[in-house]
Amino acid sequence: MRIFFVGLGNLGSQVFDLFVLRAKKGDQFLVGGRNLEYLRERTRWTAAAAFQLGVSVQVDALYLDVWNSDQTAQAISTFQPDVIFSAVTVQRSSIISQLPPPSFERLAKARSGPWMPLTLVLVYKLMQAVKQTGLAISVLNGGSPDNAHAVLGKVGLAPTSGIGNLALTIPPLKQAIAAQFHRLPEQVQVLVFAHSSVMQHLRKGTTGGAPIHLSALVDGVDITNQLDLPTLYGALPATLEHEYTQLLTAASAATVFDAVTGATPEVVHAPGPRGLPGAYPFRVEHGGIDIVLPPGLSLQEAIQINQEGQRLDGIERIDNDGTVYFAEQNMAILKDVIGYECKRMRLAEVEYWAKELQAKYQAFASKQG
């Protein structure tokens, strides 16, 4: 396998470590980014750790500026990867947690939708570069896939799948159900459909108003109606959204990688497969992503569940040309706190709005104590 990593920040570096440590003889890795000295040092240590475990792989680094789609396309064409993993973003979504609590709490109420330009613009440019090469490449995206993929899917530029988000709840859900029925987690299957907007609420035993569909089987028998869902959600770890849980996110990326490369026929959960909004269980069959639906739930109903979650996340709707309409109540928070307002964003304008939003936020953050 030839695997190209774009972006090696907090998330990207942990995914990279896990992928290299799980690599097979002959696998080749290329890491691109703007700080070449850092990339060379960081990847050298990962390669050494892998070799310590008996895994010898080729790891190289190159200077790459994803803002430059032509340069990115040239790098992709030269390396010809089987898989690209992207973790690039203009500004980490968790950065607002570094603000004083009153400011953080106000901005957190806006949810992630209004911040979309920051997480969309670079993966948009990356996918333009991939299309420019004409190569058939699986692309896994770690940056806000619930929302970004729903936009890119409208214009034929969606990555293959996202990673993380709702997928982080699947292991603890299986463990909690297994404990209730005195079984092993391996004997439990769950199928969950929900937008990432439910994540911050599930630990409190609620979905925060967003719809969710959960089906569960133990030893192949449907036991969904025997579950106390608020209690089940309450069993989830309280730290799902903290940065130090990125190892679990990296593990979810590994399961999606195995699925899209044909290494496993297992059902996996991930956000944004096939350019759909929100998250779904799927398996890869005959080279394509097949959404796994429980009896009584249609694909359109699953999409509607995620579109409603998307609205609660601050995105009113997405037109067929990729134009995004932001929910007024969510955007009003950013306008009130940092002086930024975008009611409608055409996809061609995403670079402008990303730079505008970043400038407004940085000006606000610089004044905080």
N, C-alpha and C positions, 0 to 999 in steps of 0.2 A: 504494500500500500504506500501511496505517496500522499502525505497529509500536510496541508499548508495552514499555518496558524497566522491569523491577522489580529494583532493586539495581544499583549502579554502583561496585562494589569493584574489586579487581584484575582479576578475570576479566570481570565485566560491562562495565567501561569499555573493555577491549580489544575485546570483541565489538561494543560500541556503535560504537567508532571504525571498525571494519572495515565494519559494516553501513552507516553513514552515508557512508563514502567510496565504497561500491559502489552507493549509492542512485540512483534514477532521478528525473527531474523529476516533481514532484507527490507524491512520497513524504512522509509525515508521521511524525514521531517524538515520542513522549511518554515522559519518564523520571520515575519516581516513587521517592521515598525520604524518609527523615526529615531529612536535612541539605539543606534546600532551597537555601541559599546556595551550598554546594559544587556541587550538581547544576547550578545555573544557570551557574556559572563554568566547570565542566568541559565541559558540553555546548556552551557558547558557543564555546570554542576548537575543538572538533571540527567544529562547523558552519562556522567560519571556514576551517579546513584544507580542508574539502570544497569550499568556495567558491573557494579558491585553485586547486583542481584543476578548476574549472568545474562543480561539482555544487552546485546550490542547492536545499536542502530545508528544510522547516519543522521546527524542533526546539523543544519546550517542556518545561518541568519543573513538577512539582507535589509538594506534601507528601503522603506516603503512608506509613501505618503498616500493614504487612501483617498484624500481629497482629490488626488490626481488620478482619474479613472484610466487614462491612457497608460500611465506608468504601471498601475495595478494590473491592467489587462496584459501588458507585456510580461510582467513577472509571472502571472498565471500561465500564460502561453508557453513560457520557457520551462517552467517546472512541471506543468501538466499534472496537477494533483488529481487524485481520486476523490478526496474530500477536502473542503475548506472549513475550518472552524473560525468564526468571527466573534470577537468580544470587544469590538471597537465601539466607542461612544464618545460624544463630545464632552459629556459631563456625567459622572456616576449618579444614578438616581438616589443613592444613599447619602449623598453629600449634604443634604439638608439636615441630616441627623447631627451634624457637627455644629449647627446653630444653637444659640441659647434656647432652652426648652420652650419658652412662649412663642418664639418665632417658628421653631420647628413644628410645634403642634398646630399652628395656624396653617402653615404651608402643607402639612401632611393631609389636611382635610380636603385639599384639592385633588388628591389621588394622583395617579401617574399620567392620566390622559393628556392634560394640558402641557406636560413636559415632553410630549412625543417628538418634537423636532430634534431634541438633543440625542435621542436614541435611534431615530429613523434615518437621519441624513447620511451617515457614513455607511450603513448597511445598504442604503439605496445606491450610493456610489459604487460600493463593492459589487452589487448585483448588476449594475450597468456594465462594469468591467467584465464580469463573468459572461454576460450575454455577448459582449464585444468579441470575446475569444471564440465563440461558437462551440466550445467544448461542453460535453455532458459531465457536470461535476455536482456531487452532492454538497450542499452548503448547510452547515449547522450554525445557527445564530444564537448568541447568548444575551443579546441586548433587547429587552422588551418585546419578545416575539408575539405575545398575545395581541398587541396593537399594531406593531410595525408590519407584521406579515399580512394582516388584514388589508392594509393599504397597498403593499407591494403586490399582493395577489390580484388586485384589480387590474394591474397593468402588465401582468405576466412576468414579474420580477421577484416573486416570493422565493426565499430560501426553502430548502427541502423541509426543514423542521427547526423549531426552537428547542431549547432545553430548559430544565429547571421549572420554577414557578409551581404550578399545581402538582407536578411530578414529585416535589419534595414531600408531599403529604402521603404518597402511596405506601412507602415502607412502614411508617408508624401506624397508618390505618390498618394495614394487613396484620401488624403485630397486635394491635388492640383487639381486632376481631378474632384472631387466633387465640388470644388469652380468654376472651369471653366464651368461646366454644371448645376450649381445651384441645386445641389442635396446634400443629406447627404452622408458622407463617407461610411456608411453602405450599400448604394445603388450601390457602385462601387466594381467591381471585377477586379483584375489585375493578369495576369500570366506572370511572368518574368523569363527568363533563362539567366544567366550570371555568370561568374567567379568573385571571390572577387577582382580580379585585376582591375575591373572597378570602384571600390568604391571611390578611391581617386580622380577620374576624373569627376564623374557624376555632382558634384556641379558646375563645370565649363561649363556644357552644352555639354560635350563630354564623350566618353567612353575610351579615351586614346588609341584608336586603337583596342581595344578588341571588338569582336562582342557581341551583346545583342539582345534578342528577347522579345518584350513587346506586350502583347495584353490586351485590356481593354474593359470592358462592363459596361454600366450604365443601371440599371433596366433591365438587360439581353440582351441589345442591344449592338452589337459590334460597338464601336466608335473609334477604334484604328486609322483609317485613318484621323480622325479629330484632332488628337493630334499634337502639335508642340513639338516634343521630346526634342530638346535642351532647350527650355523654361521650359518644364516640369522638366527636370533634374536640371535646375538651381534653381528650387523652393525647392530643398532638403536642409536641414540644412547643414551648412558648417562644423559642428563639429562631423560628424558621426564617426570619427576614434579616438576621444579623449577618455581618460579613464573615464571621468565623464559621458559618454554616456552609460556606462555599464548597467544602469538600463533598457535601451531599449533592450540591448542584453539579459538581464535576462528575460524580458518580452517575447522575442522571444523564449527563452528556455521553458518558461511556455506553450506557444502555441504548441510547438513540443511535450512536455510532455503530454499535453491533447490529442494530436492526437494519439501518440503511445500507450497510455493507454486506448484508446477507450472512453475518456471523451467527445470528440467532433468529429463530422463527417466533420468539416469544412476543407477547403483547407488551408494549411499552406505552407510557403516558408522556405526552409532550405538548407544549403550546405551539400553535401556529403551523401544524402540518398542512401541506397543500394550500397555503395561503389563507387558511380559515382563521376566524377570530377565536380567541380563547384556547382551551386545552381539550384534548381528546385521547382516548386509548387507540392505538393502531398497531398493525403489524405490516411488514413489507412482504408482498407476494407478487411474484412475476415482475419484480423490479419496480412496482408501484406501491404507494401507501394506501392501505385499506383500513378505513375507520371501522373499529369494532363496536358494533351497536348491540345493546341488550334487547331482548324481546320487548316490544311495546314502545320503543323509542326510535323515531326516524332520524335520518341525518339532518333534515331541515329543522326538526324540533331541537336537536342538539345545537345546531347553529344559532337558533333563536335564543336558547339559554345563554350562550356566550355573547350574543349581541346585546342582550339586556345587561349582562355584567359589564360589557364594554361601555354602555351608556352610564352606568353608575361610576365607572372609572373616569368619566369626563369626556367621552367621545359620543356625540349625539348620533352621528351617522357618517358613513364613508361612501361617496358616490362611485360610480363605475369607472370614472377617470382617475380615481385616487384622491379626489378632493376631500378633505377632512373638515367636518363641522364639529366644533367643540361645544360641550354642554355649558350653558350660560352660568349656572351656579358654581361649577368647578373653576371656570376661567375667571370668574369674578374674584376669587380668592387671590389668584396671582396678580390681578390688576390692583387689588387693594393693598397687597403686601409689598410687591416688588415693582409695581407700575408697568407690568407687561400684559398685553391683551391681544389675542388673535382669535377671532371668531370663526374664520374660515381660512384654511390653508390649502392652496393648490400644491400638488406634488412638486411642480417645478419651482415653487417658492420655498421649499423646505430649508435650503441652505441659508437664505435670508433670515428666516424665522429662528433657526437654530442659533445663529450668531447674535440676533437681537435678544433672544431669551437668555443666552449665556451672559451677555453684557449686563442685562438688567439684574440678573441674579448676583453676579460678582460685585456689582456696585452696591447692592443691598447688603451682601454678606460682609463687605469690607467695613461697613458701619456698625456691625454688631460687636458687642463687647465679649 
